[in-house]
């Protein structure tokens, strides 16, 4: 453990945060993986880190993030979320821009944006062949590939969007270096990821929704993600919070599932949408006075 080097700060002082962690969403057993924390910068990660070929087996066919939302409530929440992201990005890049959406699935966000921004040219990339084929049927340009293996010339994009992807990769540092190469000079990188500095992580501990064991490989705070971005040649970084409800709703679900063994569908209990709505006032207060579970990062390629 002491020889393991933190990719954010370079220190080699880790402690085990949680052992014998359970997958409360899809019941994938992994007794040999711990969750550890850097004692210098607070970076949280899996240890030992699974190989990429093993990591992909942690995503079952009913994985919630691969499903198309069918309920009116969830579709409405998704529309609100897309609107928020679009409004933020519109202030960051020109009206004519080339954009890469990493982990685009079948292109729902791409479709939303293209109906509004005629000058934005969006390309998606996703590892799910099913999602890619669905998107292509609807006329969207989506490449079937991992981001790390994506074969596109350097300095192609004005913006790269990475929404809740970086916490799923085996090597975030190499991921960010790849993003830097694909961006044009002064191009922007947009990230969304869980924030371990939030109150709900301290409350729920191993049940915290942002752990998402064993699919979240690295979990960042606002401070250590900033440090990692500096080491990968990004600067002018601004970090704000998002209105993501997983910190409360998914944490409560994890606790309930562990204690009462409730049935799951696509990794969610039946009342999950109502848990999300119920905790919205709590999240609004948290956003005013503290750091919520989700953070939004906009940063710039500086060299």
KALIN-V547679 format. One record per pair of residues at least 6 apart in sequence whose C-alpha atoms are under 8 Angstrom apart, sorted by the first residue. I is the first residue (numbers start at 1). J is the second residue. If there is no record, write none. Layout:
i->I j->J
i->I j->J
This chain:
i->1 j->12
i->1 j->13
i->1 j->14
i->1 j->15
i->2 j->12
i->2 j->13
i->2 j->14
i->3 j->12
i->4 j->12
i->4 j->13
i->4 j->14
i->5 j->11
i->5 j->12
i->5 j->13
i->6 j->12
i->6 j->38
i->6 j->43
i->7 j->173
i->7 j->228
i->8 j->41
i->8 j->43
i->8 j->224
i->8 j->225
i->8 j->227
i->8 j->228
i->8 j->231
i->9 j->40
i->9 j->41
i->9 j->224
i->9 j->227
i->9 j->228
i->11 j->38
i->11 j->40
i->12 j->38
i->13 j->38
i->13 j->39
i->13 j->40
i->14 j->36
i->14 j->37
i->14 j->38
i->14 j->39
i->15 j->36
i->15 j->37
i->15 j->38
i->15 j->39
i->16 j->34
i->16 j->35
i->16 j->36
i->16 j->37
i->17 j->34
i->17 j->35
i->17 j->36
i->17 j->37
i->18 j->34
i->18 j->35
i->18 j->36
i->18 j->206
i->19 j->31
i->19 j->33
i->19 j->34
i->19 j->35
i->20 j->30
i->20 j->31
i->20 j->32
i->20 j->33
i->20 j->34
i->21 j->30
i->21 j->31
i->21 j->33
i->21 j->34
i->21 j->35
i->21 j->206
i->21 j->213
i->22 j->28
i->22 j->29
i->22 j->30
i->22 j->31
i->22 j->213
i->23 j->29
i->23 j->212
i->23 j->213
i->23 j->214
i->24 j->213
i->24 j->254
i->24 j->257
i->24 j->258
i->25 j->212
i->25 j->254
i->25 j->264
i->25 j->267
i->25 j->268
i->26 j->60
i->26 j->63
i->26 j->266
i->26 j->267
i->28 j->58
i->28 j->214
i->30 j->214
i->33 j->46
i->33 j->47
i->33 j->48
i->33 j->49
i->34 j->46
i->34 j->47
i->34 j->48
i->35 j->44
i->35 j->45
i->35 j->46
i->35 j->47
i->36 j->44
i->36 j->45
i->36 j->46
i->36 j->47
i->37 j->43
i->37 j->44
i->37 j->45
i->38 j->44
i->41 j->223
i->41 j->224
i->42 j->220
i->42 j->221
i->42 j->224
i->43 j->218
i->43 j->219
i->43 j->220
i->43 j->221
i->43 j->224
i->44 j->218
i->44 j->219
i->44 j->220
i->45 j->216
i->45 j->217
i->45 j->218
i->45 j->219
i->46 j->214
i->46 j->216
i->46 j->217
i->46 j->218
i->49 j->170
i->49 j->217
i->50 j->170
i->51 j->170
i->52 j->170
i->55 j->215
i->58 j->214
i->58 j->215
i->59 j->215
i->62 j->265
i->62 j->266
i->62 j->267
i->63 j->266
i->63 j->267
i->64 j->266
i->64 j->267
i->64 j->268
i->66 j->105
i->66 j->131
i->67 j->266
i->69 j->75
i->73 j->273
i->74 j->273
i->82 j->109
i->82 j->112
i->86 j->113
i->92 j->188
i->93 j->158
i->93 j->159
i->93 j->188
i->95 j->117
i->95 j->119
i->95 j->120
i->96 j->119
i->96 j->120
i->96 j->121
i->97 j->119
i->97 j->120
i->97 j->121
i->97 j->157
i->97 j->158
i->97 j->159
i->98 j->120
i->98 j->121
i->98 j->122
i->98 j->123
i->98 j->156
i->98 j->157
i->98 j->158
i->98 j->159
i->99 j->120
i->99 j->121
i->99 j->122
i->99 j->123
i->99 j->157
i->99 j->158
i->99 j->159
i->99 j->160
i->99 j->161
i->100 j->122
i->100 j->123
i->100 j->124
i->100 j->125
i->100 j->157
i->100 j->159
i->100 j->160
i->100 j->161
i->101 j->110
i->101 j->122
i->101 j->123
i->101 j->124
i->101 j->125
i->101 j->160
i->101 j->161
i->101 j->162
i->102 j->124
i->102 j->125
i->102 j->126
i->102 j->147
i->102 j->160
i->102 j->161
i->102 j->162
i->102 j->163
i->102 j->165
i->103 j->124
i->103 j->125
i->103 j->126
i->103 j->127
i->103 j->162
i->103 j->163
i->103 j->165
i->104 j->110
i->104 j->124
i->104 j->125
i->104 j->126
i->104 j->142
i->105 j->124
i->105 j->125
i->105 j->126
i->105 j->128
i->105 j->131
i->105 j->132
i->105 j->135
i->106 j->131
i->106 j->132
i->106 j->133
i->106 j->134
i->106 j->135
i->106 j->136
i->106 j->142
i->107 j->124
i->107 j->135
i->107 j->140
i->107 j->142
i->110 j->122
i->110 j->124
i->110 j->140
i->111 j->140
i->114 j->120
i->114 j->121
i->114 j->122
i->122 j->141
i->123 j->140
i->123 j->141
i->123 j->142
i->123 j->143
i->124 j->140
i->124 j->141
i->124 j->142
i->124 j->143
i->125 j->132
i->125 j->142
i->125 j->143
i->125 j->144
i->125 j->145
i->125 j->146
i->125 j->147
i->126 j->132
i->126 j->142
i->126 j->143
i->126 j->144
i->126 j->145
i->126 j->146
i->126 j->147
i->127 j->144
i->127 j->145
i->127 j->146
i->128 j->144
i->129 j->144
i->132 j->142
i->132 j->143
i->132 j->144
i->135 j->141
i->135 j->142
i->136 j->142
i->147 j->175
i->148 j->174
i->148 j->175
i->148 j->178
i->152 j->182
i->153 j->182
i->154 j->181
i->154 j->182
i->154 j->183
i->154 j->184
i->155 j->181
i->155 j->182
i->155 j->183
i->155 j->184
i->155 j->185
i->156 j->182
i->156 j->183
i->156 j->184
i->157 j->182
i->157 j->183
i->157 j->184
i->157 j->187
i->158 j->183
i->158 j->184
i->158 j->186
i->158 j->187
i->158 j->188
i->159 j->183
i->159 j->187
i->159 j->188
i->159 j->189
i->159 j->190
i->160 j->179
i->160 j->183
i->160 j->188
i->160 j->189
i->160 j->190
i->161 j->189
i->161 j->190
i->161 j->191
i->162 j->189
i->162 j->190
i->162 j->191
i->162 j->192
i->163 j->190
i->163 j->191
i->163 j->192
i->163 j->193
i->164 j->191
i->164 j->192
i->164 j->193
i->164 j->194
i->165 j->192
i->165 j->193
i->166 j->172
i->166 j->175
i->166 j->191
i->166 j->193
i->166 j->218
i->167 j->193
i->167 j->194
i->167 j->216
i->167 j->217
i->167 j->218
i->167 j->219
i->167 j->220
i->168 j->215
i->168 j->216
i->168 j->217
i->168 j->218
i->169 j->175
i->169 j->216
i->169 j->217
i->169 j->218
i->170 j->217
i->173 j->228
i->173 j->232
i->176 j->229
i->176 j->232
i->177 j->232
i->177 j->233
i->179 j->189
i->180 j->232
i->180 j->233
i->180 j->234
i->180 j->301
i->183 j->301
i->184 j->301
i->185 j->301
i->185 j->302
i->185 j->303
i->186 j->300
i->186 j->301
i->186 j->302
i->187 j->300
i->187 j->301
i->188 j->298
i->188 j->299
i->188 j->300
i->188 j->301
i->189 j->297
i->189 j->298
i->189 j->299
i->189 j->300
i->189 j->301
i->190 j->296
i->190 j->297
i->190 j->298
i->190 j->299
i->191 j->296
i->191 j->297
i->191 j->298
i->192 j->294
i->192 j->295
i->192 j->296
i->192 j->297
i->193 j->219
i->193 j->220
i->193 j->294
i->193 j->295
i->193 j->296
i->194 j->210
i->194 j->219
i->194 j->220
i->194 j->221
i->194 j->293
i->194 j->294
i->194 j->295
i->195 j->210
i->195 j->219
i->195 j->220
i->195 j->221
i->195 j->222
i->195 j->291
i->195 j->292
i->195 j->293
i->195 j->294
i->195 j->295
i->196 j->210
i->196 j->219
i->196 j->220
i->196 j->221
i->196 j->293
i->197 j->221
i->197 j->222
i->197 j->291
i->197 j->293
i->198 j->290
i->198 j->291
i->198 j->292
i->198 j->293
i->199 j->290
i->199 j->291
i->199 j->292
i->199 j->293
i->200 j->208
i->200 j->247
i->200 j->248
i->200 j->292
i->200 j->293
i->201 j->208
i->201 j->210
i->201 j->247
i->201 j->293
i->204 j->251
i->207 j->251
i->207 j->252
i->207 j->254
i->207 j->255
i->208 j->247
i->208 j->248
i->208 j->250
i->208 j->251
i->208 j->254
i->209 j->246
i->209 j->247
i->209 j->248
i->209 j->249
i->209 j->250
i->209 j->251
i->209 j->254
i->210 j->216
i->210 j->219
i->210 j->246
i->210 j->247
i->210 j->293
i->211 j->219
i->222 j->239
i->222 j->295
i->226 j->237
i->229 j->235
i->233 j->301
i->233 j->302
i->233 j->303
i->234 j->299
i->234 j->300
i->234 j->301
i->234 j->302
i->234 j->303
i->235 j->299
i->235 j->300
i->235 j->301
i->235 j->302
i->236 j->299
i->236 j->300
i->237 j->297
i->237 j->298
i->237 j->299
i->237 j->300
i->238 j->297
i->238 j->298
i->238 j->299
i->239 j->295
i->239 j->296
i->239 j->297
i->239 j->298
i->240 j->295
i->240 j->296
i->240 j->297
i->241 j->287
i->241 j->291
i->241 j->292
i->241 j->293
i->241 j->294
i->241 j->295
i->241 j->296
i->242 j->292
i->242 j->293
i->242 j->294
i->242 j->295
i->242 j->296
i->243 j->283
i->243 j->284
i->243 j->287
i->243 j->292
i->243 j->294
i->244 j->292
i->244 j->293
i->244 j->294
i->245 j->276
i->245 j->279
i->245 j->280
i->245 j->283
i->245 j->293
i->246 j->276
i->246 j->293
i->247 j->292
i->247 j->293
i->247 j->294
i->248 j->276
i->248 j->279
i->249 j->272
i->249 j->275
i->249 j->276
i->249 j->279
i->250 j->272
i->253 j->268
i->253 j->269
i->253 j->272
i->256 j->262
i->257 j->263
i->262 j->269
i->263 j->269
i->264 j->270
i->283 j->292
i->286 j->292
